């Protein structure tokens, strides 16, 4: 549902920038990039176009503010939350738990991936991807992997996330919980595997 706020006598509350980016994020999850258009968003929110234009001069400005909000909430705030974990392994598990739960609640991620060629989305998506892979690389480094191997594990972990996100969108009935198995496989070093094999 889109944001619904009313004042006395049934008048519609004046929406601020955060309201409109929230509405745009929900539209993005439901209908993809093309759903983020000022007139349909205003109509669905029961507002006038002028209410949107009061805060954003055009669609590109609204879209930019929306994807930057997504960047803050789905990357920066997630990393802050994960950092409360005590061990690198615990942090990795928390990270997967949080991001996969967010993916189940809406497919903003997939909508942005599909719109990666858009000039507004592209730089934000690039920045977010680099930040996420960089953070994952740090976690794997803390788990004892060398720099090159940590980077490879980070890329595998990020690919797993995108694959799960895609399946939640297109084939939700086939998705199975793989969190524990994923963390176990991703955090196992070759020397540990050799010991387990010879035991």
N, C-alpha and C positions, 0 to 999 in steps of 0.2 A: 504494500500500500504506500502511496505517496503521503507526504506530510500533510496532516490535516490539523489546522489550528484555527480556532474561531474566537472572536471577541463577543462582547455583550451584543444582544439584538441580532446575533447570527452573522455579523459582518466578518469577512475573512481577514485574518491577521496579516499584517505586513511582513513579508518574508525578507530575511537577510541573505547575505551571500552564502552562509553555511547551509541555509535551507535549500537554496537552489542547487548547490553542488551535491547535496544529499539526494535531491530529486533526480538530478542528472546521473548520479552513480547508479541509482536504482533502475533508471531507464536504460542505461548502458548494459547492466546485467541482464535485463529482460529482452532488449531488442537490438543490442549491438550499437555500433558507432552511429548508424543512421538514425537511431532513436533519440539521440541528443540533438534536438532541434528546438529552437525557442518557442515557436508557436504551439506545437503539440505538447511540450512540457507545461507551458502556461495553461493550456486548455485542460489537461489532465489534473492539474493542481487547482483548478477553479480560479485562476488568476488571469490578469491581462498580460499581454506581451510587454507592456510598459513596466510592469512589475519586475520583469527580468532585465529589461534594458536599463532600469534604474541602477543596477549593479554591474552589468556587463555590456559593453558597447556593441558586441556582436557574438555570434556563436563560437568563434575561435577563442574568445576571451573566457567564455563559460566553460568550454571544453578544457582549456589550459588550467583553469582553477580547479576543475573537477579531477583531472588526472594528477595534479600536484597534491590534492587532498588524498587521493588514493595512495600516492607515494608515501605520504606521511603516516597514514593509518595502517597500511599493509606492509610497510618495510621498516621505517624508522621506529615506530611504536612497537612493532613486533620484536625487533632486535633489542629494544630496551627491556621488554618483558622477558625475553629469553635469557638476557644477561643476569637475571636474578637467580638462575640455576647455579648449583654448587660445582658441578663437574662438567667438562666438555660433552661427555656422553649424555648427561641429563639435559644440557642445553640443546643438543641436537634432537633429542626426543621431544622436548617441549616445542621446538621450532616446527617439527613436522606435525605435531598435534594441532598447533595453532593454525598453521597455514592451510592444512587440509580441512579443518573445521570451517575456516573462512570460505574456502572454495565450495564446500557443500551448500553454503548459505547464499551463493550467488556467483555468477560467472563473469564478474568484471574482468578478471585476469584473462579469460579466453577472448572476451570482446576486445580487449586492448591488444592482445597478440594478433588477432585477426586484422586489426587496424594499424598494424605496425608501420605501414607505409605512409600514414598520415603525418604531415609535417609538425603537428602539435604533439601527437602521441610519441613519435619516434624518439626524440631526445630524452623524454621522461622514461620511456621503456628501456632505452639503452642505459641510462643512469641507474635505474632500479636493478636491472639485471646484473650490472657490474658490481653494485653494492651488495647484492645478495650472494653472488658467487664469491666475492671477496670475503664476506663474513663467514661463509661456509668453509672457505679455505683456511681462515684463521682457526675455526673450530677443529678441523681435521689436523692442522698443525699442532694444536694443543693436545691432540690425542696421540701424538708421536710420529705422524707421517712427515716425510721430508717435503720440501716446498713443492716440487713437481708432482709428487703423488697426492699431496693434499689438494692441489688444484684439480687434478683428475677426479678425485673423489667428490669434490665440490660440484664439478660439472655433471657427474653421474647423479648426485643427489638432486640437483636442480632439474635435470631431465626427468627424474622419477616424479618430482612434484608436478611438472607440467603435464606429464602423461596421466597422472591421477586426476589432475584438474580437468583435462580434456575428457576423460572417461566419465567423470561426474556429470559433465555437461551432455555428452552424447549417448553414453551407455551406462547409466547409473545402476542398472540391474546387474551388471557384471563386475562392479567394483567390490572388492573384498578388503577387509582391514589387513594391511600389510605393514603397519607401523613398526612393530617389534622386530619382524623379520628384516625390514629395510635397515633399521638401525644396526642390527646385528651384523648384517652383511657389509654395510658401508664402513663400520668401525673396525672390522677385523683386518689386521695386518697380515702380510704373507708369512711372517715368522710365527705368528700365533696360529695360523692355519696349518703350518707345517707341524707344530707341536701337537695340535689336536689330531692331525692325521696319523701321527706316529704313536700316539698314546694308546 
